[in-house]
Amino acid sequence: MAEHYDGARAVATVTAESAAAGRWIVDNAPSPRYPIYTRANVGEVFPEVVQPLSWTLWGIRHAEPGWREAFANLGAFDLTEFTPDRMEVLGVFGGYCYLNVSASRIFGTRTPGMSAEAIDASFFGGQPDVPAYVEAATDVSAVHSERLGAMLGWLFSVESLPDLDAMRAEVEGWRAARPDLGTADDAALLAHVEALCAAMFRKLWVRHIEATYHSMIPAGVIAGVCAAVGRGELAADILTSDALVDSARPAHALWALSRQVKASPVLGALFDAGADGLEARLRRHAPDFAEAFDGFLRAFGFRGPMEWEMRSRAWEIDRATPLAAIERMRGAGDDESPAARAERRQVAKAAAVADVEALLAGDEATLGQFRAAVAAAGRFFAARERTKTSAAMLIHEMRMAMWELGARFVARGLFERADQFGLLTLDEWRAALADASGVAATVAARGAEEARLAAREPPFIVDGVVPPLDSFRVRGGGAAEGKAASGALLQGVPGCAGVARGVARIVHDPAEPGDMEPGDILVAPHTDPAWTPLMAAAGAVVVNVGATVSHAVIVARELGVPCAVSVTGATALIPEGAMIEVDGGAGTVRIL
């Protein structure tokens, strides 16, 4: 890999070119060879402006070459098909992260039984304005198709993935060995962050990307078979995993805590007194519950919004958010537990599989392919969530060290907020530890630029040329377009089957769910694991974006929550407080 991509040189190129062009410090130019990029999927985990520290620490140095390495490991590409020391598979445009569509379409074209269109379905769902695929002569490669065919043989036959457990054990070892951050000096904190990243990030990332593409393949087979027998709506049921995926586990743990609150008048009174001062009251008057909550944080404190971003307020930092989730959950009936819902989903999955198998009677070849795909889909969707969770754990260890360093710079008058550590690049941090005289000015200027970018909504697609920033839509600018009227039907993409009626609650931040109560319909712009507790208490979930491999879809299936994704403009069109009906199997939302 070193001869094809030098991470430090790539960082220097990106930051120098961006500084010269007057753009966000980690922006890059689109690839001429692979020109189409999307916010699909990555918009869920990077909804905000990309921070220079994260992107120069692991984004440019490790994620870009790691994705290329994953493509090569899968058999889809040679490393020489990518430009050395240039960002191509990932991009940052106008401050926002994008994924390359062109390269993934080639993966679909070269994979036997797949297509560029199948990849589009996994990435985009039903989003408009997606450019049509135009095949180039170099997209087709018999050599790579043969390699991918061998990979498919493994994918549909492998029964376990022990390397993922081994990687998890390594990450857990780093977590257990967290040094005393409060007593470490500044240089030791930054060195700890760099050591964590160098030791683990690349290999975790490579396996995550591999698992992502692995999961797309059986999902595509299942969708194709269901459509061929005239029961396309059953695919959403069939794609439910048999085992509990990592990203759904916090909801089960929070539910258990909510049952303690529901059963205890003392705990109920403490929660009834409001969110302000709740944790302090619990520690003073309910030490056993506080200890159980601490156990939850030890296990899941790394979860939260924007888990790939070090400056995000994970639950170990923002403890009020999981407490708010417990507050929402305690009002739900016992029959709405994540476990009970998941059990109902397993019953629905078994029925859907049986229906398709009955329709395939007599076609042994397709039946065998279908059964292998069902087994592989469950295995690799779980693998994708396992690899993402392991990476989130690692990033959290880096996060906690940088938050400590950020707090010290606040105390010295160099930062206004601890999370401003993210505004410096890695090289700027190295320099700042020796001479911090210019740090305050750099952070102030970059913070102002970040605010300007954050006020704009990036285009969903970039096709070869990044539009001028002033053409990006102003956030909230679509509010005047009007709301959907009673009787209107909004069409999206099936996520998790099931029909639910309830009050629509438009939520833009999982830490501020507003008036949402158990059984209400969660309507969100996107979701990541920080939304899981709200999803567990919701009657159904509606998301503006998303597709087969989206977090909302995978977790909704595991929690047994009806879900419709790619409901374009849902948060703008659906009136807050309206009664709506969600049909997850059809991917529709009706305003009642």
C-alpha positions as CSV (number, residue, x, y, z in Angstrom):
1,M,0.0,0.0,0.0
2,A,2.9,2.4,0.8
3,E,4.0,2.6,-2.8
4,H,0.4,3.5,-3.9
5,Y,-0.6,6.0,-1.2
6,D,1.4,8.0,1.3
7,G,-0.9,9.3,4.0
8,A,1.2,12.2,5.2
9,R,1.9,13.4,1.7
10,A,-1.9,13.2,0.9
11,V,-2.7,15.3,4.0
12,A,-0.1,17.9,3.0
13,T,-1.5,18.0,-0.6
14,V,-5.1,18.4,0.6
15,T,-4.5,21.1,3.2
16,A,-2.1,23.1,1.0
17,E,-4.5,23.1,-2.0
18,S,-7.4,24.0,0.2
19,A,-5.5,26.9,1.8
20,A,-4.5,28.2,-1.6
21,A,-8.1,27.9,-2.9
22,G,-9.7,29.5,0.2
23,R,-11.9,26.5,0.9
24,W,-12.4,24.4,4.0
25,I,-9.0,23.1,5.1
26,V,-9.8,19.4,4.4
27,D,-11.8,19.9,1.2
28,N,-10.5,18.1,-1.9
29,A,-11.2,18.1,-5.6
30,P,-13.5,15.3,-7.0
31,S,-11.8,12.5,-8.8
32,P,-11.8,12.9,-12.6
33,R,-11.8,9.1,-13.0
34,Y,-14.5,8.4,-10.4
35,P,-16.5,11.6,-10.5
36,I,-19.9,10.9,-8.8
37,Y,-20.2,11.2,-5.0
38,T,-23.1,11.0,-2.6
39,R,-24.1,12.0,0.9
40,A,-26.1,8.8,1.1
41,N,-25.1,6.6,4.1
42,V,-22.3,8.9,5.1
43,G,-24.8,11.7,5.8
44,E,-26.1,9.6,8.7
45,V,-22.7,9.4,10.5
46,F,-21.2,12.7,9.3
47,P,-24.3,15.1,9.2
48,E,-22.2,18.1,10.2
49,V,-19.0,19.8,8.9
50,V,-16.0,17.5,9.0
51,Q,-13.5,18.5,11.6
52,P,-9.9,19.0,10.5
53,L,-8.4,16.9,13.3
54,S,-10.4,13.8,12.6
55,W,-9.9,14.0,8.9
56,T,-6.2,14.6,9.0
57,L,-5.7,12.0,11.8
58,W,-7.6,9.1,10.3
59,G,-9.7,10.3,7.3
60,I,-7.0,11.1,4.7
61,R,-4.3,9.0,6.3
62,H,-6.2,5.8,6.9
63,A,-9.8,5.8,5.7
64,E,-9.0,6.6,2.0
65,P,-6.2,4.0,1.6
66,G,-8.1,1.5,3.8
67,W,-11.2,1.7,1.5
68,R,-8.9,1.0,-1.5
69,E,-7.3,-1.9,0.4
70,A,-10.8,-3.3,1.1
71,F,-11.7,-3.1,-2.6
72,A,-8.5,-5.0,-3.5
73,N,-9.2,-7.6,-0.8
74,L,-12.7,-8.2,-2.1
75,G,-11.2,-8.7,-5.6
76,A,-12.9,-5.7,-7.2
77,F,-10.0,-3.5,-8.0
78,D,-6.2,-3.4,-8.3
79,L,-4.6,-0.6,-6.2
80,T,-3.1,0.8,-9.4
81,E,-6.6,1.7,-10.5
82,F,-6.5,4.6,-8.0
83,T,-4.5,7.8,-8.1
84,P,-1.6,7.8,-5.6
85,D,-1.8,10.3,-2.7
86,R,-5.1,11.8,-3.9
87,M,-8.5,11.5,-2.2
88,E,-10.9,9.5,-4.5
89,V,-13.0,7.0,-2.7
90,L,-13.9,9.6,0.0
91,G,-14.3,13.3,-0.5
92,V,-15.0,16.5,1.5
93,F,-16.8,19.2,-0.5
94,G,-18.0,22.4,1.1
95,G,-17.0,20.9,4.4
96,Y,-19.2,17.8,4.1
97,C,-18.2,14.2,3.7
98,Y,-19.1,12.3,0.6
99,L,-18.8,8.7,-0.6
100,N,-17.7,7.8,-4.1
101,V,-20.5,6.2,-6.1
102,S,-18.6,5.6,-9.3
103,A,-16.2,3.2,-7.8
104,S,-19.0,1.3,-6.0
105,R,-20.9,1.0,-9.2
106,I,-17.9,-0.6,-10.8
107,F,-17.8,-3.1,-7.9
108,G,-21.5,-3.9,-8.7
109,T,-20.7,-4.3,-12.4
110,R,-17.7,-6.6,-11.8
111,T,-19.4,-8.8,-9.2
112,P,-21.2,-11.8,-10.8
113,G,-24.9,-11.6,-10.3
114,M,-24.7,-7.9,-9.2
115,S,-25.1,-4.7,-11.1
116,A,-24.5,-1.0,-10.7
117,E,-28.3,-0.6,-10.2
118,A,-28.2,-3.0,-7.3
119,I,-25.5,-0.9,-5.6
120,D,-27.6,2.2,-6.3
121,A,-30.5,0.6,-4.5
122,S,-28.4,-0.2,-1.5
123,F,-26.9,3.3,-1.3
124,F,-29.6,5.7,-2.5
125,G,-32.9,4.0,-1.8
126,G,-35.4,6.2,-3.7
127,Q,-33.6,9.5,-3.8
128,P,-34.2,11.7,-6.8
129,D,-31.6,13.3,-9.1
130,V,-29.2,10.3,-9.0
131,P,-27.3,10.3,-12.3
132,A,-27.9,7.2,-14.5
133,Y,-25.0,4.7,-14.7
134,V,-23.1,4.9,-17.9
135,E,-20.8,1.9,-18.3
136,A,-17.2,2.6,-19.4
137,A,-15.1,0.1,-21.2
138,T,-12.7,-0.2,-18.2
139,D,-15.6,-1.0,-15.8
140,V,-15.9,-4.5,-17.1
141,S,-13.0,-6.8,-16.1
142,A,-13.0,-10.6,-16.4
143,V,-10.0,-10.8,-14.1
144,H,-11.8,-9.0,-11.3
145,S,-15.0,-10.8,-11.9
146,E,-13.2,-14.1,-11.4
147,R,-11.7,-12.9,-8.1
148,L,-15.1,-11.6,-7.0
149,G,-16.6,-15.0,-7.9
150,A,-14.2,-16.7,-5.5
151,M,-15.2,-14.2,-2.8
152,L,-18.8,-15.0,-3.4
153,G,-18.2,-18.7,-2.9
154,W,-16.7,-17.8,0.5
155,L,-19.4,-15.3,1.4
156,F,-22.3,-17.8,0.9
157,S,-20.6,-20.6,2.7
158,V,-18.7,-19.1,5.7
159,E,-20.3,-19.8,9.0
160,S,-18.4,-17.6,11.4
161,L,-16.1,-14.6,11.4
162,P,-13.7,-15.1,14.3
163,D,-11.4,-12.3,13.3
164,L,-14.1,-9.7,14.2
165,D,-14.2,-11.1,17.7
166,A,-10.4,-10.9,17.9
167,M,-10.4,-7.3,16.8
168,R,-13.1,-6.5,19.3
169,A,-10.9,-8.1,22.0
170,E,-8.0,-5.8,21.0
171,V,-10.1,-2.7,21.2
172,E,-11.4,-3.8,24.6
173,G,-7.8,-4.2,25.7
174,W,-7.1,-0.6,24.8
175,R,-10.3,0.6,26.6
176,A,-9.3,-1.3,29.7
177,A,-5.8,0.2,29.6
178,R,-7.0,3.8,29.3
179,P,-4.4,5.9,31.1
180,D,-5.3,8.5,33.8
181,L,-6.0,11.3,31.3
182,G,-6.2,13.9,34.0
183,T,-2.6,13.4,35.1
184,A,-1.0,12.8,31.7
185,D,0.8,15.8,30.2
186,D,-0.3,17.4,26.9
187,A,2.2,15.6,24.8
188,A,1.3,12.3,26.3
189,L,-2.4,12.8,25.5
190,L,-1.7,13.6,21.9
191,A,0.8,10.7,21.6
192,H,-1.9,8.4,23.1
193,V,-4.4,9.4,20.4
194,E,-1.8,8.9,17.6
195,A,-0.8,5.5,19.0
196,L,-4.4,4.3,19.2
197,C,-5.1,5.4,15.6
198,A,-1.9,3.8,14.3
199,A,-2.4,0.6,16.1
200,M,-6.0,-0.1,15.2
201,F,-7.9,2.2,12.9
202,R,-6.8,1.0,9.5
203,K,-7.5,-2.7,10.1
204,L,-10.9,-1.9,11.8
205,W,-11.9,0.3,8.9
206,V,-10.8,-2.2,6.2
207,R,-13.0,-4.9,7.8
208,H,-15.9,-2.5,8.2
209,I,-15.8,-1.6,4.5
210,E,-15.5,-5.2,3.5
211,A,-18.5,-6.1,5.7
212,T,-20.5,-3.3,4.2
213,Y,-20.0,-4.6,0.6
214,H,-20.4,-8.2,1.8
215,S,-23.9,-7.3,3.3
216,M,-25.0,-5.7,0.0
217,I,-24.6,-8.9,-2.0
218,P,-27.0,-11.2,-0.2
219,A,-29.4,-8.3,0.4
220,G,-29.5,-7.8,-3.4
221,V,-30.1,-11.5,-4.0
222,I,-33.0,-11.6,-1.5
223,A,-34.6,-8.5,-3.0
224,G,-34.2,-9.9,-6.5
225,V,-35.7,-13.3,-5.6
226,C,-38.7,-11.7,-3.7
227,A,-39.4,-9.4,-6.7
228,A,-39.1,-12.3,-9.1
229,V,-41.8,-14.3,-7.3
230,G,-44.0,-11.2,-7.0
231,R,-43.5,-10.7,-3.3
232,G,-41.0,-7.8,-3.2
233,E,-42.5,-6.5,0.0
234,L,-41.3,-9.6,1.9
235,A,-37.6,-8.6,1.5
236,A,-37.8,-6.1,4.4
237,D,-39.0,-8.9,6.8
238,I,-36.4,-11.4,5.5
239,L,-33.5,-9.1,6.1
240,T,-33.9,-9.1,9.9
241,S,-30.9,-10.6,11.6
242,D,-31.3,-13.7,13.8
243,A,-28.9,-12.4,16.4
244,L,-29.0,-9.1,18.3
245,V,-26.7,-6.6,16.4
246,D,-24.3,-4.5,18.4
247,S,-26.0,-1.2,17.6
248,A,-29.3,-2.4,19.1
249,R,-27.8,-3.5,22.4
250,P,-27.9,0.0,24.1
251,A,-31.7,0.1,23.6
252,H,-32.1,-3.2,25.4
253,A,-29.9,-2.0,28.3
254,L,-31.8,1.3,28.6
255,W,-35.1,-0.6,28.5
256,A,-34.0,-2.6,31.5
257,L,-33.1,0.6,33.4
258,S,-36.5,2.1,32.4
259,R,-38.3,-0.9,33.9
260,Q,-36.5,-0.2,37.3
261,V,-37.8,3.4,37.1
262,K,-41.3,2.3,36.2
263,A,-41.5,-0.2,39.1
264,S,-40.1,2.2,41.8
265,P,-42.1,5.1,43.2
266,V,-38.8,6.5,44.6
267,L,-37.1,6.5,41.2
268,G,-40.3,7.7,39.5
269,A,-40.4,10.7,41.8
270,L,-36.7,11.5,41.1
271,F,-37.4,11.4,37.3
272,D,-40.7,13.4,37.7
273,A,-38.7,16.3,39.2
274,G,-37.3,17.0,35.8
275,A,-34.1,16.6,33.8
276,D,-32.2,19.4,35.6
277,G,-30.1,17.9,38.3
278,L,-31.5,14.4,37.7
279,E,-28.1,12.6,37.8
280,A,-27.1,14.3,41.0
281,R,-30.5,13.4,42.6
282,L,-30.0,9.8,41.5
283,R,-26.6,9.6,43.0
284,R,-27.8,11.1,46.3
285,H,-31.1,9.2,46.7
286,A,-30.8,6.1,44.5
287,P,-27.2,4.9,44.7
288,D,-28.0,1.4,43.4
289,F,-29.6,2.8,40.3
290,A,-26.8,5.2,39.8
291,E,-24.4,2.3,40.0
292,A,-26.4,0.5,37.3
293,F,-26.4,3.6,35.2
294,D,-22.6,3.8,35.6
295,G,-22.4,0.2,34.4
296,F,-24.4,1.2,31.3
297,L,-22.0,4.0,30.6
298,R,-19.0,1.7,31.0
299,A,-20.5,-0.6,28.4
300,F,-22.0,2.0,26.0
301,G,-20.6,5.4,26.9
302,F,-18.8,5.4,23.5
303,R,-22.2,5.6,21.7
304,G,-23.8,8.9,20.7
305,P,-24.2,11.2,17.8
306,M,-21.6,11.3,15.0
307,E,-19.6,8.4,16.3
308,W,-16.8,8.7,13.8
309,E,-16.2,12.3,14.9
310,M,-14.0,12.8,18.0
311,R,-15.5,16.1,19.0
312,S,-19.0,14.7,19.3
313,R,-20.7,14.5,22.7
314,A,-20.8,10.7,23.3
315,W,-22.9,9.4,26.2
316,E,-19.9,9.3,28.6
317,I,-19.6,13.0,28.1
318,D,-23.3,13.9,27.7
319,R,-25.0,11.7,30.3
320,A,-28.3,13.6,30.1
321,T,-29.1,12.0,26.8
322,P,-29.3,8.4,27.9
323,L,-31.2,9.6,31.0
324,A,-33.7,11.3,28.7
325,A,-34.1,8.1,26.8
326,I,-34.9,6.2,30.1
327,E,-37.5,9.0,30.8
328,R,-39.1,8.4,27.4
329,M,-39.1,4.6,27.7
330,R,-40.5,4.3,31.3
331,G,-43.9,5.3,30.0
332,A,-44.1,2.4,27.6
333,G,-45.9,-0.8,28.3
334,D,-43.9,-4.0,28.9
335,D,-45.2,-5.5,25.7
336,E,-43.3,-2.8,23.8
337,S,-39.9,-3.9,25.0
338,P,-37.1,-4.3,22.4
339,A,-37.0,-8.0,23.1
340,A,-40.8,-8.5,22.6
341,R,-40.7,-6.5,19.4
342,A,-37.7,-8.4,18.1
343,E,-39.5,-11.7,18.8
344,R,-42.4,-10.5,16.8
345,R,-40.0,-9.6,13.9
346,Q,-38.5,-13.1,14.0
347,V,-42.0,-14.6,13.7
348,A,-42.6,-12.3,10.7
349,K,-39.3,-13.2,9.2
350,A,-40.0,-17.0,9.5
351,A,-43.3,-16.5,7.8
352,A,-41.9,-14.4,5.0
353,V,-39.1,-17.0,4.4
354,A,-41.6,-19.8,4.3
355,D,-43.8,-17.9,1.8
356,V,-40.9,-17.3,-0.6
357,E,-39.7,-20.9,-0.2
358,A,-43.2,-22.2,-1.1
359,L,-43.2,-20.0,-4.2
360,L,-39.8,-21.5,-5.2
361,A,-40.9,-25.1,-4.9
362,G,-39.5,-27.1,-7.8
363,D,-36.8,-24.5,-8.5
364,E,-34.0,-26.1,-6.5
365,A,-31.2,-23.9,-7.8
366,T,-33.0,-20.6,-6.9
367,L,-34.2,-22.1,-3.6
368,G,-30.7,-23.0,-2.6
369,Q,-29.4,-19.6,-3.6
370,F,-32.2,-17.9,-1.6
371,R,-31.5,-19.9,1.5
372,A,-27.8,-19.2,1.3
373,A,-28.5,-15.5,0.9
374,V,-30.8,-15.4,3.9
375,A,-28.1,-17.0,6.1
376,A,-25.4,-14.7,4.7
377,A,-27.5,-11.5,5.0
378,G,-28.1,-12.1,8.7
379,R,-24.4,-12.9,9.3
380,F,-23.0,-9.9,7.4
381,F,-25.4,-7.2,8.5
382,A,-24.4,-8.2,12.0
383,A,-20.8,-8.1,11.0
384,R,-21.2,-4.6,9.6
385,E,-22.6,-3.4,12.9
386,R,-19.9,-5.3,14.8
387,T,-17.1,-3.6,12.8
388,K,-18.7,-0.2,13.1
389,T,-19.1,-0.6,16.9
390,S,-15.5,-1.7,17.3
391,A,-14.4,1.4,15.4
392,A,-16.7,3.6,17.5
393,M,-15.1,2.2,20.7
394,L,-11.6,3.0,19.4
395,I,-12.5,6.5,18.3
396,H,-14.1,7.1,21.7
397,E,-10.8,6.4,23.4
398,M,-9.2,9.0,21.2
399,R,-12.1,11.3,21.9
400,M,-11.8,11.3,25.6
401,A,-8.1,12.2,25.4
402,M,-8.8,15.1,23.1
403,W,-11.7,16.4,25.2
404,E,-9.2,16.5,28.2
405,L,-6.7,18.4,26.0
406,G,-9.5,20.7,24.8
407,A,-10.6,21.5,28.4
408,R,-7.0,22.4,29.2
409,F,-6.9,24.9,26.3
410,V,-10.1,26.4,27.6
411,A,-8.6,26.9,31.0
412,R,-5.6,28.6,29.3
413,G,-7.9,31.0,27.4
414,L,-7.0,29.6,24.0
415,F,-10.4,27.9,23.3
416,E,-13.9,29.0,24.2
417,R,-15.2,25.4,24.3
418,A,-13.4,22.2,24.8
419,D,-14.8,20.7,21.6
420,Q,-12.9,23.3,19.5
421,F,-9.9,20.9,19.6
422,G,-11.4,19.5,16.4
423,L,-10.8,22.7,14.4
424,L,-7.0,22.2,14.3
425,T,-5.3,19.7,12.0
426,L,-3.0,17.0,13.4
427,D,0.0,18.9,12.3
428,E,-1.3,22.1,13.9
429,W,-1.8,20.2,17.1
430,R,1.8,19.0,17.0
431,A,3.0,22.5,16.5
432,A,0.6,23.9,19.2
433,L,2.1,21.8,21.9
434,A,5.4,23.5,21.3
435,D,4.1,27.0,20.6
436,A,0.4,27.8,21.1
437,S,0.7,31.5,20.4
438,G,-1.3,31.4,17.1
439,V,-3.9,28.8,18.2
440,A,-6.6,31.2,19.4
441,A,-6.6,33.1,16.1
442,T,-6.6,30.0,14.0
443,V,-9.5,28.5,15.9
444,A,-11.5,31.7,15.8
445,A,-11.1,32.0,12.1
446,R,-11.8,28.4,11.4
447,G,-14.8,28.4,13.7
448,A,-16.3,31.3,11.8
449,E,-15.8,29.4,8.5
450,E,-17.4,26.3,10.0
451,A,-20.4,28.3,11.0
452,R,-20.8,29.6,7.5
453,L,-20.6,26.1,6.1
454,A,-23.0,24.7,8.7
455,A,-25.6,27.2,7.6
456,R,-25.8,25.5,4.2
457,E,-27.2,22.1,3.3
458,P,-24.8,20.2,0.9
459,P,-26.2,18.8,-2.3
460,F,-27.0,15.1,-2.1
461,I,-25.0,14.4,-5.3
462,V,-21.7,15.8,-6.6
463,D,-21.0,14.9,-10.2
464,G,-17.5,15.9,-11.2
465,V,-17.8,19.5,-10.1
466,V,-18.5,20.9,-6.7
467,P,-21.2,23.6,-7.0
468,P,-20.3,27.1,-5.6
469,L,-21.0,27.3,-1.9
470,D,-23.5,30.1,-2.4
471,S,-25.6,27.6,-4.4
472,F,-26.0,25.2,-1.5
473,R,-29.4,25.5,0.0
474,V,-29.7,27.6,3.2
475,R,-30.7,25.4,6.0
476,G,-34.4,25.8,6.9
477,G,-34.9,27.6,3.5
478,G,-37.5,24.9,2.5
479,A,-39.9,25.7,5.3
480,A,-42.0,27.9,3.0
481,E,-42.7,25.0,0.6
482,G,-45.7,24.0,2.7
483,K,-46.8,20.9,4.5
484,A,-48.5,17.8,3.2
485,A,-52.2,17.9,3.5
486,S,-54.5,15.4,5.1
487,G,-54.8,12.4,2.8
488,A,-51.4,12.9,1.2
489,L,-49.3,9.8,0.6
490,L,-45.5,10.1,0.8
491,Q,-43.6,7.4,-1.0
492,G,-40.3,6.1,0.3
493,V,-38.5,2.8,0.5
494,P,-39.4,-0.1,2.7
495,G,-37.2,-0.4,5.8
496,C,-38.9,-2.6,8.3
497,A,-42.3,-4.1,7.6
498,G,-45.3,-3.3,9.8
499,V,-48.1,-0.7,10.0
500,A,-48.4,1.8,12.8
501,R,-50.5,4.9,13.4
502,G,-49.5,7.7,15.7
503,V,-48.6,11.3,16.3
504,A,-45.7,12.6,14.1
505,R,-42.8,14.0,16.1
506,I,-40.3,15.9,14.0
507,V,-36.9,15.4,15.7
508,H,-33.6,16.9,14.4
509,D,-31.5,16.1,17.4
510,P,-31.8,12.9,19.5
511,A,-30.7,14.8,22.6
512,E,-33.8,17.1,22.2
513,P,-36.8,14.8,21.4
514,G,-39.3,17.5,22.3
515,D,-42.8,16.2,23.1
516,M,-42.1,12.7,21.9
517,E,-43.9,10.0,23.9
518,P,-43.8,6.2,23.6
519,G,-45.8,5.1,20.5
520,D,-45.3,8.4,18.7
521,I,-43.9,8.3,15.2
522,L,-40.3,9.5,15.0
523,V,-39.6,11.6,11.9
524,A,-35.9,12.3,11.5
525,P,-33.6,13.7,8.8
526,H,-31.2,10.8,9.3
527,T,-30.2,8.4,12.1
528,D,-27.1,7.0,13.7
529,P,-26.7,4.9,16.9
530,A,-27.5,7.9,19.0
531,W,-31.1,7.6,17.8
532,T,-31.5,4.0,18.8
533,P,-33.1,4.7,22.2
534,L,-35.7,6.9,20.6
535,M,-36.4,4.3,17.9
536,A,-36.9,1.7,20.6
537,A,-39.8,3.8,22.1
538,A,-41.3,4.9,18.8
539,G,-44.4,3.4,17.2
540,A,-42.6,3.7,13.8
541,V,-39.7,5.6,12.2
542,V,-39.6,7.8,9.1
543,V,-36.3,9.1,7.7
544,N,-35.6,11.5,4.9
545,V,-32.8,9.4,3.5
546,G,-31.6,5.8,3.7
547,A,-31.5,2.4,2.0
548,T,-30.8,-1.2,2.6
549,V,-27.5,-0.7,4.5
550,S,-28.6,2.4,6.5
551,H,-28.4,2.4,10.2
552,A,-32.1,3.2,10.5
553,V,-33.1,0.1,8.5
554,I,-30.8,-2.3,10.3
555,V,-31.7,-1.3,13.8
556,A,-35.4,-0.9,13.1
557,R,-35.5,-4.5,12.0
558,E,-33.7,-5.6,15.1
559,L,-36.0,-3.6,17.3
560,G,-39.1,-4.6,15.4
561,V,-40.1,-1.0,14.6
562,P,-41.9,-0.3,11.3
563,C,-39.7,2.0,9.3
564,A,-39.8,3.9,6.0
565,V,-36.6,5.5,4.6
566,S,-35.8,7.7,1.6
567,V,-39.1,9.6,2.3
568,T,-37.7,12.7,0.7
569,G,-38.3,15.9,2.6
570,A,-40.3,14.1,5.3
571,T,-39.1,16.4,8.1
572,A,-40.3,19.4,6.1
573,L,-43.5,18.0,4.7
574,I,-45.0,16.1,7.6
575,P,-46.7,18.5,10.1
576,E,-45.5,18.2,13.7
577,G,-48.3,16.6,15.8
578,A,-50.2,15.3,12.8
579,M,-51.7,11.8,12.9
580,I,-49.9,9.7,10.3
581,E,-49.8,6.0,9.2
582,V,-46.6,4.4,8.4
583,D,-46.5,1.2,6.3
584,G,-42.9,0.0,6.6
585,G,-43.4,-2.9,4.1
586,A,-44.6,-0.5,1.4
587,G,-42.3,2.4,2.4
588,T,-45.2,4.8,2.6
589,V,-46.4,7.5,5.0
590,R,-50.0,8.7,4.9
591,I,-51.2,11.9,6.5
592,L,-54.5,11.2,8.2
